[in-house]
Every structure is written in C-alpha cells, then in structure tokens.
C-alpha cells in the first residue's frame, strides 16, 4: 500500500462525483466526557473505503480539518486549534472527542472516499450538562400567617440547557397564584463556559397547616435523574385564637389529692402568662401555663377558668368534681346480743355520686341488708358492707355474737350397730358453748363441733337393767336437763322373741280369715249366676 499524494487526492476530488448524504443526524454528548460521533453507520463496507476524513463547521461557510485515515490505516491528525489533542479515530471510523464542552455544539462531517465515489455524513452535536447541585439558600427564619414572605432561593448551577426549577411543599408542586404563592426565576450564563445557572425565588404566605411542612425544590434535566434539594422547615407564627383549660389529676380525683390546671393556647409562639380564675379568686402566673391546687377537698368542686393576660376575653373553663364517699355503720365492731332479741343495723352513705351497696356474712354474699327480729345462734358471724361509687369503695363491718342459756332440743336413744350397746344422743343449743354431762358413765363419748350455737353429744352404754338417764347442759347463762328411760338389753331380747311368737299367731289368724272370705265370695257369686240364668230362661218362655 502506498500513501495517496496530495495531487492524487485533489484529482479524485475533481474527477469524482461528490455525494452529501441527506438528513442531519444528531448526537448528544455529556459535558466533560468523551463523545463518539458515528461515521456512515456501516453504509459503506470498510474494505471499500480508500480514505476517511473528519472536519467540522467553523461557521461563516468555513470548515476545519480534524484528521484523515488512508487505506493503509495511517491516521494523520490535522487539527491545530482547540481540537488538537482531543480528537482520535475509532476502529469503526467514528470520531472520538474527549472533554466535551459547549463550544463543541456544531456540525461534524465524515467524508468517505470509496473508489470513484465520495460521500459526506454530517452529524450535529449537542452537549448537555446536569446542574452540579441544587440547594435552598437565603432561608427566612420564620413565616407569619397571612403575610407574603420570601421563603428562600433555590439555585441550580452550571447546566445546559438551563434548568427549570419546581418548588414543592410536602412533595406536592407549588404554582404561583398571584396571592399566597409567588415564584420568580432568572438564568445567568457563564461567559467562559457557556453553562447556565438558574435561580428561583419563592415568596409564600403561610397558614397554620404549614407547621412542620417540608419545603424542597427540584429539577428534572433532559438527561440524568431528578435532583431534589434537602428539605427545610420553618417556624410558623400566628396569634392565639383559641385556648383550652386542661385538668390534670389522677382518676378518680378524691379528697387529699393534687390537681393541676393547664391553659393551652393555639398561638405560636405560645403565650407564657395566664390568668387563673379559682372560684372567685384571680391568680396570675408568668413563664408557665400551669397552676396546681394541693390537698383538694369536696369544697374544691366547682367551675375554674383561665384567660390570656393580654386578652382577657379569650378564656376557657372546666368543672372540677372532687369525689368523696363516706359511710357510717351502726352498730359496728363486736356486738353481743341475746337469743330472741331484735337487731336492725343502719348504714348511712354520704357520696358525691350514685353508689352501690354489697353485704356479706362470713365472706358469703347476702341478697340484702341484714335485719333481725328474733336472733338465733345461727345469726352469729362477721357482717361486712362494701359501698362502691365508680372506682371508689368503702367498707364497714360488725361481728355479731348471739348468747343465751342452753336448751336441749332432743334426747334420743338407739341400739348400737353390734346390738350389744345403747347409744344416747343429746342435742342442745346455747352460747357460749355449753358443757354436757350425763347421769351415768358411758363406755365411749363423742362430741360434734360447736357450730351456730349447736352441739351434739353421744355416749355408748350397756345397760343390764331398766334405768332413767338424764342429760344436763350448762353455761354461764343457765342450765337445762332432760331424762330418758333406757331398758335393759336382756329384757328387750325376751320381749322381741315374745313379740315374734305373737306376730306368728296373728299372721296365721289373718291368713285364715282372708281365705274364708275368698271362699264365701266365690259361693255368693256362683249363686247369683245361677239365679240370673234361670230368670232369663223364664222370660223367654213367656215371650
């Protein structure tokens, strides 16, 4: 392969037919990066290409040469101006342009010589650049409700084309409305780089709802992702329009507790001085919004108010109720009454609200308040009343002891299980617990527990003769005695046998009488049947 001389090239240019490909392709490059500008996009086979030359449009109808590659792949750099050292050729004949800048936005042309045919492929280059950063500056410290105030300035630096800035409140775009929102944007171009800096100023009239709201600005460039500034918030100032009086106390509020009154205003900054109206008494507080009433009583109940010192017409009120529950049980404590007496306990209740009463005896629930017209020993026990009003409760109790002289209710006898002994049973009532004694000694004795004034005492005896046995019960209030006849076991055995013989004779007599009656009934029935039969036959004959 031999290099084509300049005269040969000129001859080719003169004799060959020059074709300029119609249509202008556009290539987008990123500022500061290497840009690849394509040549013919494979329209001509590489083996047919004799020469490839790149040039650019200088303007005013002039062009500048960049580089040329001949068929032997020998590349000559022709650039002598700003492109010197920045251009090279890719294997596919594309022009590689490093460190792209805005001045590169022009038309680059690839000229291809193939045989006697010369073709040109112009490519338009556009250079884009996203802003270097996005931030809100000149921020105001606070916003006043209803007043149009410069909120801040959002700056998008060094972009191409110039960035469009959007303001957002809580991620929702803001638009100028000529009233509460004003947005002014301007663009400044750097004379050296040609890059644009966009400045957007937001003026905003705040509302209460803007408290805690986040303001940002953003830009969506032609290339690259969306840029969003760091969010900023502002203090929203406004006058107090409403106040609320809060009552801070444990529930339920009872006598002896403390209660704190807190006046809450909706202004910002919040007021720090208030008037507290305490049932006719005016108390001023400064640098605080609370007032504490200690050791409250039922007399503390009533209406309380608070108001602004600067504007007393703004006030709030709340009612305070001190809950109380007092009970008095008469009688109470330990009570002793005689059996048969009457007892009517009374329970007096003084409460700030509706209450409920519950009664128990020895921890067992009663259906109603106890009342006694005739006390018995079984009425003894611990009686407790529980009065409840909401979460409040009170208790009172009395322990009743019914006392009296002992009385023997029953004196019984029965034969022992072995048939050889007699068991005597003495059942008595009385309180305190009566002592039990017998007129004879038994082989063994047994005493039941003393419950509800009742006691049962048993002894086992083996009488050899008929005798009378007495049971005596006594306590500090009196004595009672009862007697019972107890027969000898030997006599009872004889009488049992005699009774069995007599019972046998009587049984035989009864059986004979029953059989005789049955026979007589049968005879009478048979006679009646014969009579009726003859009567029917005689009537037939007469007919």
C-alpha positions as CSV (number, residue, x, y, z in Angstrom):
1,X,0.0,0.0,0.0
2,X,1.2,3.5,-0.8
3,X,0.1,6.8,0.6
4,X,-2.0,8.8,-1.8
5,X,-0.2,12.0,-2.8
6,X,-1.9,15.3,-2.4
7,X,-2.2,15.7,-6.2
8,X,-3.9,12.3,-6.4
9,X,-6.4,13.3,-3.7
10,X,-7.1,16.6,-5.5
11,X,-7.6,14.7,-8.7
12,X,-10.0,12.4,-7.0
13,X,-11.9,15.3,-5.6
14,X,-12.1,16.9,-9.0
15,X,-13.0,13.9,-11.0
16,X,-15.2,12.0,-8.6
17,X,-18.9,12.7,-8.0
18,X,-19.4,14.2,-4.6
19,X,-22.4,13.0,-2.7
20,X,-23.7,14.6,0.5
21,X,-26.0,12.2,2.4
22,X,-29.3,13.8,3.0
23,X,-30.6,14.2,6.6
24,X,-28.7,15.5,9.6
25,X,-28.1,13.1,12.4
26,X,-27.9,14.5,16.0
27,X,-25.6,13.1,18.6
28,X,-26.0,14.1,22.3
29,X,-22.9,14.3,24.4
30,X,-22.3,14.9,28.1
31,X,-20.3,17.8,29.3
32,X,-16.7,16.8,30.2
33,X,-17.0,13.3,28.9
34,X,-15.7,11.6,25.7
35,X,-18.1,11.8,22.8
36,X,-18.3,9.3,20.0
37,X,-19.6,10.7,16.6
38,X,-20.5,7.9,14.1
39,X,-19.5,7.8,10.5
40,X,-21.8,6.4,7.8
41,X,-23.1,3.8,10.3
42,X,-21.9,0.9,8.1
43,X,-23.4,2.2,4.8
44,X,-20.1,1.6,3.1
45,X,-18.1,-1.6,3.6
46,X,-14.8,-1.0,5.4
47,X,-12.8,-2.8,2.7
48,X,-14.1,-0.5,0.0
49,X,-13.0,2.7,1.9
50,X,-9.9,4.3,0.5
51,X,-9.9,7.4,2.7
52,X,-11.8,8.7,5.7
53,X,-11.6,12.4,6.7
54,X,-13.3,14.3,9.6
55,X,-13.9,18.0,9.6
56,X,-16.0,20.5,11.5
57,X,-18.0,23.6,10.7
58,X,-16.3,26.7,11.8
59,X,-19.1,29.0,10.8
60,X,-19.4,31.6,8.1
61,X,-19.1,28.8,5.5
62,X,-15.6,27.8,6.7
63,X,-14.6,24.3,7.8
64,X,-11.7,23.0,9.8
65,X,-9.9,19.7,9.3
66,X,-9.5,17.3,12.2
67,X,-7.9,14.1,11.0
68,X,-7.6,11.7,8.0
69,X,-7.2,8.0,7.7
70,X,-5.9,6.4,4.4
71,X,-6.5,2.9,3.3
72,X,-3.4,1.6,5.0
73,X,-4.9,2.8,8.3
74,X,-2.3,5.5,8.6
75,X,-4.0,8.3,10.6
76,X,-2.9,11.9,10.4
77,X,-4.1,14.5,12.9
78,X,-4.8,17.7,11.0
79,X,-6.3,19.8,13.9
80,X,-4.3,22.8,15.0
81,X,-6.8,24.7,17.1
82,X,-8.9,23.8,20.2
83,X,-9.3,20.2,19.0
84,X,-5.6,19.4,18.9
85,X,-5.0,16.6,21.4
86,X,-8.8,16.0,21.8
87,X,-9.6,14.0,18.7
88,X,-8.9,10.4,17.7
89,X,-10.5,7.8,15.4
90,X,-12.2,4.6,16.5
91,X,-11.9,1.3,14.6
92,X,-15.3,1.8,13.0
93,X,-14.2,5.3,11.8
94,X,-16.2,7.1,14.4
95,X,-14.7,10.4,15.7
96,X,-13.8,10.3,19.4
97,X,-13.9,13.7,21.0
98,X,-12.7,14.0,24.6
99,X,-13.6,16.5,27.3
100,X,-16.7,17.6,25.6
101,X,-17.7,21.3,26.1
102,X,-20.4,23.6,24.9
103,X,-18.3,25.0,22.1
104,X,-18.4,21.5,20.6
105,X,-22.1,22.1,19.7
106,X,-21.7,22.3,15.9
107,X,-21.7,20.1,12.9
108,X,-19.0,17.5,12.3
109,X,-18.7,15.9,8.9
110,X,-17.2,12.5,8.0
111,X,-16.0,12.3,4.3
112,X,-15.6,8.8,2.9
113,X,-13.8,8.0,-0.4
114,X,-14.7,4.6,-1.9
115,X,-13.5,4.1,-5.5
116,X,-14.6,7.0,-7.6
117,X,-17.4,7.8,-5.1
118,X,-17.1,10.4,-2.4
119,X,-19.8,10.7,0.3
120,X,-20.2,13.1,3.3
121,X,-22.0,12.3,6.5
122,X,-22.8,15.4,8.6
123,X,-23.6,14.9,12.3
124,X,-25.0,17.6,14.6
125,X,-23.5,17.6,18.1
126,X,-25.5,18.8,21.2
127,X,-23.8,18.9,24.6
128,X,-25.9,18.5,27.8
129,X,-25.0,19.1,31.4
130,X,-27.0,18.5,34.6
131,X,-26.7,21.0,37.4
132,X,-23.8,20.4,39.7
133,X,-26.0,20.8,42.8
134,X,-29.4,22.0,44.0
135,X,-29.8,23.8,47.3
136,X,-32.1,26.3,49.1
137,X,-30.3,29.4,50.4
138,X,-31.3,32.8,51.9
139,X,-33.9,30.9,54.1
140,X,-36.2,33.0,56.2
141,X,-36.2,32.1,59.9
142,X,-40.0,32.2,60.4
143,X,-43.2,32.6,58.4
144,X,-46.1,34.7,59.6
145,X,-49.6,33.6,58.7
146,X,-51.3,35.6,56.0
147,X,-48.1,37.6,55.2
148,X,-46.3,37.1,51.8
149,X,-42.7,36.4,52.8
150,X,-39.6,35.5,50.9
151,X,-39.2,31.8,51.9
152,X,-35.8,31.2,50.2
153,X,-33.8,30.9,47.0
154,X,-33.2,27.7,45.0
155,X,-30.1,27.6,42.8
156,X,-29.3,25.1,40.0
157,X,-25.7,25.8,39.0
158,X,-23.9,25.1,35.7
159,X,-26.4,23.3,33.5
160,X,-27.1,23.1,29.8
161,X,-29.7,23.7,28.8
162,X,-30.8,25.9,31.7
163,X,-32.6,24.0,34.4
164,X,-36.3,24.5,35.2
165,X,-36.9,24.6,39.0
166,X,-40.0,23.4,40.7
167,X,-40.9,24.2,44.3
168,X,-42.6,21.6,46.4
169,X,-44.5,21.5,49.7
170,X,-44.6,18.0,51.3
171,X,-43.6,16.6,47.8
172,X,-46.5,18.4,46.1
173,X,-45.6,21.0,43.4
174,X,-46.4,24.7,44.2
175,X,-47.6,27.0,41.4
176,X,-47.7,30.8,41.5
177,X,-51.3,32.0,42.1
178,X,-50.7,35.8,42.4
179,X,-51.9,35.7,46.0
180,X,-50.2,33.4,48.5
181,X,-47.5,32.0,46.2
182,X,-45.1,33.9,44.1
183,X,-42.2,32.4,42.1
184,X,-39.6,34.4,40.2
185,X,-36.9,32.6,38.1
186,X,-33.8,34.0,36.4
187,X,-31.0,32.5,34.3
188,X,-27.3,33.6,34.3
189,X,-24.9,32.3,31.6
190,X,-21.2,31.9,32.4
191,X,-19.3,33.8,29.7
192,X,-16.3,31.4,29.9
193,X,-18.1,28.0,30.0
194,X,-21.4,28.9,28.5
195,X,-23.1,27.0,31.3
196,X,-26.4,28.4,32.8
197,X,-27.2,28.9,36.4
198,X,-31.0,29.1,37.2
199,X,-32.2,31.0,40.3
200,X,-35.7,30.7,41.6
201,X,-37.1,32.8,44.5
202,X,-40.2,31.6,46.4
203,X,-42.5,34.0,48.3
204,X,-45.0,32.3,50.4
205,X,-48.0,33.3,52.6
206,X,-48.1,30.6,55.4
207,X,-51.1,29.0,57.1
208,X,-51.4,27.1,60.3
209,X,-51.3,23.8,58.4
210,X,-47.7,24.7,57.3
211,X,-46.4,24.0,60.8
212,X,-43.9,21.2,60.3
213,X,-44.3,21.2,56.5
214,X,-41.2,20.4,54.4
215,X,-40.3,22.6,51.5
216,X,-38.0,21.4,48.7
217,X,-37.0,22.4,45.2
218,X,-36.3,20.0,42.3
219,X,-35.3,19.9,38.6
220,X,-35.7,17.2,36.0
221,X,-33.0,17.7,33.4
222,X,-33.1,16.4,29.8
223,X,-30.5,13.8,30.8
224,X,-29.9,12.3,34.2
225,X,-32.1,11.7,37.2
226,X,-34.3,14.2,39.0
227,X,-32.4,16.4,41.5
228,X,-34.1,17.3,44.8
229,X,-32.8,19.7,47.4
230,X,-32.6,18.9,51.1
231,X,-35.9,19.6,52.8
232,X,-36.3,22.7,55.0
233,X,-38.9,23.6,57.6
234,X,-39.9,26.9,59.1
235,X,-41.4,28.3,62.3
236,X,-44.9,29.5,61.6
237,X,-46.0,32.4,63.8
238,X,-49.6,33.3,64.4
239,X,-51.7,34.9,67.1
240,X,-53.8,33.0,69.6
241,X,-57.3,32.4,68.6
242,X,-58.4,29.7,71.0
243,X,-57.4,28.4,74.4
244,X,-58.3,25.2,76.3
245,X,-58.2,24.5,80.0
246,X,-57.0,21.1,80.9
247,X,-57.5,19.4,84.2
248,X,-54.6,17.1,85.1
249,X,-55.3,14.7,88.0
250,X,-55.5,11.1,88.8
251,X,-58.8,9.3,88.4
252,X,-60.8,9.4,90.4
253,X,-60.0,12.7,92.0
254,X,-60.5,12.4,95.7
255,X,-60.0,14.5,98.8
256,X,-56.3,15.0,99.6
257,X,-55.1,14.7,96.0
258,X,-53.5,17.5,94.0
259,X,-55.0,18.8,90.7
260,X,-53.1,20.8,88.1
261,X,-54.8,23.3,85.8
262,X,-53.1,23.8,82.4
263,X,-54.0,26.6,80.0
264,X,-53.2,25.6,76.4
265,X,-53.2,28.4,73.7
266,X,-53.0,27.7,69.9
267,X,-50.8,30.7,69.2
268,X,-47.2,30.4,68.0
269,X,-45.1,31.3,69.9
270,X,-47.4,30.2,72.7
271,X,-48.3,32.7,75.4
272,X,-46.4,32.2,78.7
273,X,-48.5,34.2,81.1
274,X,-52.1,33.5,82.1
275,X,-54.9,34.4,84.5
276,X,-56.4,31.5,86.5
277,X,-59.8,32.1,88.0
278,X,-60.2,30.0,91.1
279,X,-63.8,30.2,92.3
280,X,-63.8,34.0,92.6
281,X,-60.1,34.3,93.2
282,X,-57.8,35.6,90.3
283,X,-54.3,34.3,90.2
284,X,-51.7,35.5,87.6
285,X,-48.9,33.2,86.5
286,X,-45.9,34.1,84.4
287,X,-43.4,32.0,82.4
288,X,-45.7,29.0,82.9
289,X,-49.0,27.7,81.7
290,X,-50.0,25.7,84.8
291,X,-51.3,26.2,88.3
292,X,-51.6,23.4,90.9
293,X,-54.2,23.1,93.7
294,X,-52.9,20.9,96.5
295,X,-54.8,18.8,99.1
296,X,-58.2,19.2,97.5
297,X,-61.5,18.7,99.4
298,X,-65.1,18.4,98.4
299,X,-65.3,22.2,98.8
300,X,-62.8,22.4,95.9
301,X,-65.5,21.2,93.4
302,X,-66.7,23.9,91.0
303,X,-66.0,25.8,87.8
304,X,-62.5,27.0,87.0
305,X,-61.3,29.3,84.2
306,X,-58.1,30.6,82.6
307,X,-57.6,33.5,80.2
308,X,-54.9,35.5,78.5
309,X,-53.4,38.4,80.4
310,X,-53.1,40.3,77.1
311,X,-56.6,39.5,76.0
312,X,-58.9,38.5,78.9
313,X,-61.8,38.0,76.5
314,X,-60.1,34.8,75.4
315,X,-60.9,32.3,78.2
316,X,-61.7,28.7,78.8
317,X,-63.5,26.9,81.6
318,X,-63.8,23.4,83.1
319,X,-65.7,21.9,86.0
320,X,-63.8,20.0,88.7
321,X,-65.5,17.4,90.8
322,X,-63.8,16.1,93.9
323,X,-65.2,12.6,94.6
324,X,-66.0,11.6,98.1
325,X,-67.6,8.6,99.8
326,X,-68.3,8.5,103.5
327,X,-70.2,5.7,105.2
328,X,-71.3,5.1,108.8
329,X,-72.5,1.7,110.0
330,X,-74.4,1.5,113.3
331,X,-73.7,-0.7,115.2
332,X,-70.2,-1.7,114.2
333,X,-67.3,-3.6,115.8
334,X,-68.0,-6.5,118.1
335,X,-71.7,-6.8,119.0
336,X,-73.2,-9.2,121.6
337,X,-76.9,-9.9,121.7
338,X,-79.2,-12.4,123.5
339,X,-81.0,-15.0,121.5
340,X,-84.6,-13.9,120.6
341,X,-83.7,-10.2,120.7
342,X,-84.0,-7.9,117.7
343,X,-81.3,-6.1,115.8
344,X,-81.7,-3.5,112.9
345,X,-78.3,-2.2,111.6
346,X,-78.3,1.1,109.8
347,X,-75.9,2.2,107.1
348,X,-75.6,5.9,106.2
349,X,-73.9,7.0,103.0
350,X,-72.7,10.4,102.1
351,X,-71.3,10.4,98.5
352,X,-70.7,12.8,95.5
353,X,-72.5,10.4,93.2
354,X,-74.6,7.3,92.9
355,X,-73.4,4.3,94.9
356,X,-74.0,0.6,95.2
357,X,-74.0,-1.5,98.4
358,X,-73.0,-5.1,98.8
359,X,-73.3,-7.2,102.0
360,X,-71.6,-10.4,103.0
361,X,-71.7,-12.7,106.0
362,X,-68.5,-14.6,106.7
363,X,-67.4,-13.8,103.1
364,X,-70.7,-15.2,101.6
365,X,-72.8,-12.7,99.6
366,X,-76.2,-11.7,101.1
367,X,-79.1,-10.7,99.0
368,X,-80.0,-7.7,101.1
369,X,-79.0,-5.7,104.2
370,X,-79.3,-7.9,107.3
371,X,-82.2,-7.2,109.7
372,X,-83.1,-9.4,112.7
373,X,-86.4,-9.6,114.6
374,X,-85.6,-12.8,116.5
375,X,-81.9,-13.5,116.8
376,X,-80.8,-17.1,116.7
377,X,-77.4,-18.6,117.4
378,X,-77.0,-19.2,113.6
379,X,-77.1,-15.5,113.1
380,X,-73.7,-15.1,114.7
381,X,-70.9,-14.1,112.3
382,X,-68.9,-11.3,110.6
383,X,-71.2,-9.0,108.6
384,X,-69.4,-6.7,106.2
385,X,-70.8,-3.9,103.9
386,X,-69.0,-2.7,100.8
387,X,-70.1,0.6,99.2
388,X,-68.8,1.4,95.7
389,X,-69.0,4.6,93.7
390,X,-67.1,4.2,90.4
391,X,-63.5,3.3,91.4
392,X,-64.0,4.4,95.0
393,X,-65.0,1.9,97.6
394,X,-65.5,1.9,101.4
395,X,-66.0,-1.0,103.9
396,X,-67.6,-1.3,107.3
397,X,-68.4,-4.3,109.4
398,X,-69.7,-5.7,112.7
399,X,-69.2,-9.1,114.3
400,X,-72.3,-10.4,115.9
401,X,-72.3,-12.9,118.8
402,X,-75.7,-14.3,119.9
403,X,-75.6,-15.6,123.5
404,X,-78.1,-17.4,125.7
405,X,-78.8,-20.2,128.2
406,X,-78.6,-23.7,126.7
407,X,-81.6,-25.7,125.7
408,X,-81.8,-29.4,125.0
409,X,-83.6,-29.8,121.7
410,X,-83.6,-33.6,121.5
411,X,-82.6,-36.5,123.7
412,X,-82.6,-39.8,121.8
413,X,-81.6,-43.4,122.2
414,X,-80.8,-46.1,119.6
415,X,-79.3,-49.6,119.6
416,X,-75.7,-49.8,118.6
417,X,-74.7,-51.5,115.4
418,X,-73.4,-54.5,117.2
419,X,-76.8,-54.9,119.0
420,X,-75.0,-55.1,122.4
421,X,-75.0,-51.4,123.3
422,X,-77.3,-48.4,123.5
423,X,-76.2,-45.0,122.0
424,X,-77.7,-42.0,123.8
425,X,-77.7,-38.7,121.9
426,X,-78.2,-35.2,123.5
427,X,-78.7,-32.3,121.0
428,X,-78.5,-28.8,122.5
429,X,-78.3,-25.1,121.6
430,X,-76.7,-22.3,123.6
431,X,-73.8,-19.8,123.6
432,X,-71.2,-19.7,124.9
433,X,-70.6,-23.3,124.2
434,X,-72.5,-25.3,126.9
435,X,-70.9,-28.1,128.9
436,X,-72.6,-31.5,128.6
437,X,-72.9,-34.1,131.4
438,X,-74.7,-37.4,131.8
439,X,-76.1,-39.1,134.9
440,X,-74.3,-42.3,134.0
441,X,-70.9,-43.1,132.6
442,X,-70.6,-44.4,129.1
443,X,-68.0,-46.7,127.6
444,X,-67.2,-44.0,125.0
445,X,-68.3,-40.5,124.2
446,X,-68.3,-38.3,121.1
447,X,-68.9,-34.6,120.7
448,X,-69.7,-32.7,117.4
449,X,-68.1,-29.3,116.6
450,X,-69.8,-26.3,118.1
451,X,-71.3,-24.6,115.1
452,X,-74.0,-21.8,115.0
453,X,-74.6,-22.4,118.8
454,X,-75.4,-26.1,118.3
455,X,-73.7,-29.1,119.9
456,X,-74.4,-32.9,119.8
457,X,-73.1,-35.2,122.5
458,X,-73.2,-39.0,122.3
459,X,-72.4,-41.7,124.8
460,X,-72.4,-45.5,124.5
461,X,-73.8,-47.6,127.4
462,X,-74.5,-51.3,128.1
463,X,-77.5,-51.3,130.5
464,X,-78.1,-54.5,132.4
465,X,-81.3,-53.3,134.0
466,X,-84.0,-50.7,133.2
467,X,-83.0,-47.2,134.2
468,X,-83.6,-43.5,133.7
469,X,-80.7,-41.4,132.2
470,X,-80.5,-37.6,132.2
471,X,-78.5,-35.2,130.1
472,X,-77.6,-31.8,131.5
473,X,-76.2,-28.8,129.5
474,X,-75.0,-25.6,131.1
475,X,-73.1,-22.3,130.5
476,X,-72.8,-19.0,132.3
477,X,-76.4,-18.1,131.4
478,X,-78.2,-21.2,132.7
479,X,-78.8,-25.0,132.8
480,X,-81.2,-27.4,131.1
481,X,-81.8,-31.1,131.9
482,X,-83.8,-33.8,130.2
483,X,-84.3,-37.5,131.0
484,X,-84.9,-40.7,129.0
485,X,-85.9,-44.2,130.0
486,X,-83.4,-46.9,128.9
487,X,-84.3,-50.6,129.2
488,X,-82.0,-53.5,129.8
489,X,-80.8,-55.3,126.7
490,X,-81.8,-58.7,128.3
491,X,-85.4,-57.7,128.7
492,X,-85.6,-56.3,125.2
493,X,-84.3,-59.7,123.8
494,X,-87.2,-61.6,125.6
495,X,-89.8,-59.1,124.5
496,X,-88.5,-59.4,121.0
497,X,-89.0,-63.2,121.0
498,X,-92.5,-63.0,122.6
499,X,-93.4,-60.4,120.1
500,X,-92.2,-62.6,117.3
501,X,-94.4,-65.6,118.6
502,X,-97.4,-63.4,118.9
503,X,-96.7,-62.0,115.5
504,X,-96.7,-65.5,114.1
505,X,-100.1,-66.5,115.6
506,X,-101.6,-63.3,114.4
507,X,-100.3,-63.9,110.9
508,X,-101.9,-67.4,110.9
509,X,-105.3,-65.9,112.0
510,X,-105.1,-63.2,109.4
511,X,-104.4,-65.8,106.6
512,X,-107.4,-68.0,107.7
513,X,-109.8,-65.0,107.7
514,X,-108.6,-64.0,104.3
515,X,-109.1,-67.5,102.8
516,X,-112.6,-67.8,104.3
517,X,-113.6,-64.5,102.9
518,X,-112.4,-65.6,99.4
519,X,-114.4,-68.8,99.6
520,X,-117.6,-67.0,100.7
521,X,-117.2,-64.5,97.8
522,X,-116.9,-67.3,95.3
523,X,-120.1,-69.1,96.6
524,X,-122.2,-65.9,96.5
525,X,-121.0,-65.2,93.0
526,X,-121.9,-68.7,91.8
527,X,-125.5,-68.5,93.3
528,X,-126.0,-65.1,91.7
529,X,-125.0,-66.5,88.3
530,X,-127.4,-69.5,88.6
531,X,-130.2,-67.1,89.6
532,X,-129.7,-64.9,86.6
533,X,-129.6,-67.7,84.2
534,X,-132.9,-69.1,85.3
535,X,-134.5,-65.7,85.2
536,X,-133.5,-65.3,81.6
537,X,-134.9,-68.6,80.6
538,X,-138.4,-67.9,82.2
539,X,-138.7,-64.7,80.4
540,X,-138.0,-66.4,77.1
541,X,-140.9,-68.8,77.6
542,X,-143.4,-66.0,78.4
543,X,-142.4,-64.1,75.3
